[in-house]
């Protein structure tokens, strides 16, 4: 069974940078879709960015476009989230998750549309890493 473990969280000042890592262990041979989600205090968990290992398709939620970069090291089975120009609204617990079906991506490709990673499609989750942005 695949297990995920996030690292790299911490506290930075507004405008600072952090890089989160998510390392997968276990049966990682299958291609899959990986996502970064975050949950701010008192709010619902939301998608931040995602990466599809079959083909390298990426997804970013609008509020992080141009500031965050998601990438994947296939040899190390590690997903990264490079976060720059951090804002107070980026505060939250950041989780990585895996979707081994990638159904949403496949359907989008068949339609010629844009991939939107549905949270409900991700069935393996890491414990999370906290990101704090101080003003």
Secondary structure, 3 states (H helix, E strand, C coil): CCEEEEECCEEEECCCCEEEEEEEECCCCCCCEEEEEEECCCCCCEEEEEEECCCCCEEECHHHCCCEEEEEECCCCEEEEEECCCCHHHCEEEEEEEECCCHHHHHHHHHCCCCCCCHHHCCEECCCEEEEEEC
